[in-house]
Each structure stands twice: as C-alpha cells, then as structure tokens.
Amino acid sequence: MASEPLRIRVRVRPGASRTAVGGSYGTGPEAALVVAVSARAVDGAATEAVLVALAAALGVRRWQVRLVRGQTSRDKLVEITDPTAGSVSTLAGLFSA
C-alpha cells in the first residue's frame, strides 16, 4: 500500500558554491527547508537542481519528487510521492542541520 504524499516547503539559494540540503528558513510550522544549488535561476535550471538534490538527500528517485508550486520563486512547495519511513526521518534531521 502506498503512503500519503509528503509536502515540503523549500527555500532555494541559487548560485551557491556547492549544492547542499539542510537548515531551515523561518520558524514554526511555516519553516522551509533550505536547499542551496550551484545552478543559476535561469530557464528552470535551479528548480531542476533542487528537485534532484532533494531526491538524493531523501533517498528517493527523482520521479518521486514533484514541484507543486513556485516555478519562478525562491519559495517552493515540493511533493514527495510514496515517501519511505527513512526519508521522513531524514527530512526531520535536515531541518535541524
């Protein structure tokens, strides 16, 4: 049986020196996971890099990570389809990294 999709608020930092997933932007339930990517925010390159980085960090396949909202914004809403228990616990650790 498939589990419920997991939605994550993400704050993107394009043009970083290296790709990194971790930390939070904001506080409380509205906090977003920070994802820094080396790709520039041109023609969706940073958005795609974020989706790839999230998939790798959470140990899921790229096709399981889908952009819900925020194609041209630094603030995005991403959905993980069929997340594993391991990816959920990893996500909790990434917020405090």
N, C-alpha and C positions, 0 to 999 in steps of 0.2 A: 504494500500500500504506500502510495506517495505521500510525503509530508506536505504541510502547508507551505506556500512560498514565503520567503523571508524578505522583508523590505528594509533597506538600509539607506539612511540619509548620508550623502557623501559630500565633502568639501574638497574640491580639486585645486591643486597647486601646480599649474602647468609650467614648463620651462625649468624644472628643478635640475640640479646637477646629477641626481640619480633617482630612480624610482623607489618609493618607499610607501608602505601602508602602515599607518598607526598614528595614534593620538586622536584627540577629539577637538572639535571646533564648536564652542558653545557649551552650555551646561544643561543638566537635567535631561528629560525625555526628548527634548528637541536637539540634542547634541548630534553633530555629524562626524562621521569617520573621515579623517584626513588622508587623502591619497595624493602623494606628490609623484609627478611623472615628468620625464625629461622631454616628452613631446610638447610641441608648441600648440596653442589653441588655434590651429588653422585647419580648415576643412575637416573637422571632426577627429583629427589625429589624437588630440589629448583625451577625448572621450573614449575612443577605442583603446588607448593605452590604459586608461583607468579600468575598463572592463576586464582587460587581460590581467592587469595587476591584481585586481580583486579576486579573480578566479584562481590565480596562483596562490595568493595569500590564504584563501579559504579552502584550498584543496579540492576545488570543483572544476568541472570542464567549462571552457569559455561559453559554450552554447547554453549553459545553465544560468549565465549572468546576462540580465536584460535591462537596458535603460528604460525607465518608466517615464521620467520627466527630467528636463534640464539639459537638452541637447546643446544649447549655446550658453549655458550658465555655469558658473563655478559650483553652484549648489545643485546637486543631482539627487534623484531618487532611483535606486537600483533594486531590482528584484532578483533573488536567487531562487530558482525553481528546484524543488526536491533537495533541500539542504540536509546534510548529514548531521548527526549529533556532534561530530568532531568539528564541523565547520561553524556550528553555533557557538561552541565553547571557544574556538579560536577567535571568533569575532569579538567576544567579550574581552579577551586578552588584548586584542588590537586597540580597543578604545582606551585602555589604560597604558598603552605603550608610549 
